[in-house]
Amino acid sequence: MSEWQILNATDGCVEAVSRLRGATIFYSTRWARVLARGFGCPVRVVALVEPGGRFSAALPACLLKMGPIRMLYGVFPKGNFVGDAGAVAEHINGLEEIFRREGLHAVRVIACEDALIRGLPGASRARQMRHVLRIDGRSAEQIWRDYPKKIRRDVRVPMKAGYVTRPMRREEFPTFHRMMGEVFVRNAAATGPPPEFYEAVWDEMVGDGTAEFIVADKDGDAHAAVVAIHDGPTTYYFAGCSWTGSMRDGVNDLTVHAMIASAARRGAERVDMLSSDARHVGLIRFKAKWGADQWPFDILEWWFAPLRHLLWKTGMAVAGTRAGAALIRRLRGQR
């Protein structure tokens, strides 16, 4: 009889997960290394193991330890189970026991339209905004022609101001990190992925073109950047940043257009712009204006420790305020 096990994410273990139905680049050994190095935490695999040792389904996840809270966080950015949906449904009631046995206080996964599991017993659900731009075989030139006039005008503004796009250089990471810090301040965000995370993405994925860092350059200096991750039919708009003072020149429009054009040249069917917090109205409008449709992105949280859950909710409420976010950034040595 199949049973749930929580395993260390060795290369062999994650390789077995990567072969399951529904697995993307985010279920690969490379991505597990990015997460472990970038977040400084162990990666685990929650696996439904058959008697012969084969996985029927699995959920790779980061084991996050935040003060007194131990949370298993499904692989960033769209962590959910992969494999046999029927097998998961049949054994889902056995998950709570193994989570409790491992001393976990919470489990967090993401449920999108293609998620193997759209709900967990006892889990709360919070919805964020997610946008997906369909390419559907269009060339970069056709996409340009299909843009509304306002988009073409917005992209031409930085071009006329002397900006060009080019690949980022690895030695430009200090600039990239400082620009990302300005994004946190603009969005009143407590934090985001640490600098080590983006550097791990570069080291694991830029070499073969899976990840692409594109900057808007003027006079040899980077003024904005986007991070794209290309995975077959989908290009992920993974991150974007810019100097606040350069935003008036439309540098973000230029880099996002360059990313969309790159996706089209690679034959991608869609650009997944991932999620946006509902409070970030400007970011939501920015993603929507490219012609992207809104798709599901639900955060499922399953808690087993009521007092720690209360502590978590209180901390999140504080982090959701401008003053609280600023205090957390300062405590972490950020702006």
Buried (B, 14 or more C-beta within 10 A) or exposed (E): EBEBEBBEBEEEBBEBBBEBEBBBBBBBBBBBBBBBBBBEBBBBBBBBBBEEEEBBBBBBBBBBEBEEBBBBBBBBBBBBBBBBBEBBEEBBEEBBEBBEEEEBBBBBBBBBEEBBBBBBEEBEEEEBBBBBBEBEEBEBEEBBEEBEEEBBEBBBBBBEBEBEBEEBEEEBBEBBBEBBBBBBBBBBBBEBBBBBBBBBBBBBBBEEEBBBBBBBBBEEEBBBBBBBBBBEEBBBBBBBBBBEEBBEBBBBBBBBBBBBBBBBEBEBBBBBBBBBEEEBEEBBEBBBBBBBEEBBBBBBBBBBBEEBBEBBEEBEEBBBEEEBBBBBBEEEEBE
